[in-house]
Amino acid sequence: MVHLTVALAAAWIAFSVQIRIEEEHLGRMHGAAYGSYRTVASSWFDLSKGSHRILLG
């Protein structure tokens, strides 16, 4: 069980880092248009607004 917990934590960290890298790249590539999009679109996990559920749309 400990191995599964460690594996899940490692996967969470890896996905979080990858998503951040991709979002930064999209910001550099598309500039203000991507910034505007981010204000209306939810993240993969929207934890910034107090929501702790997976957003599917």
Secondary structure, 3 states (H helix, E strand, C coil): CHHHHHHHHHHHHHHHHHHHHHHHHHHHHHCHHHHHHHHHCCCCECCCCCCCCECCC
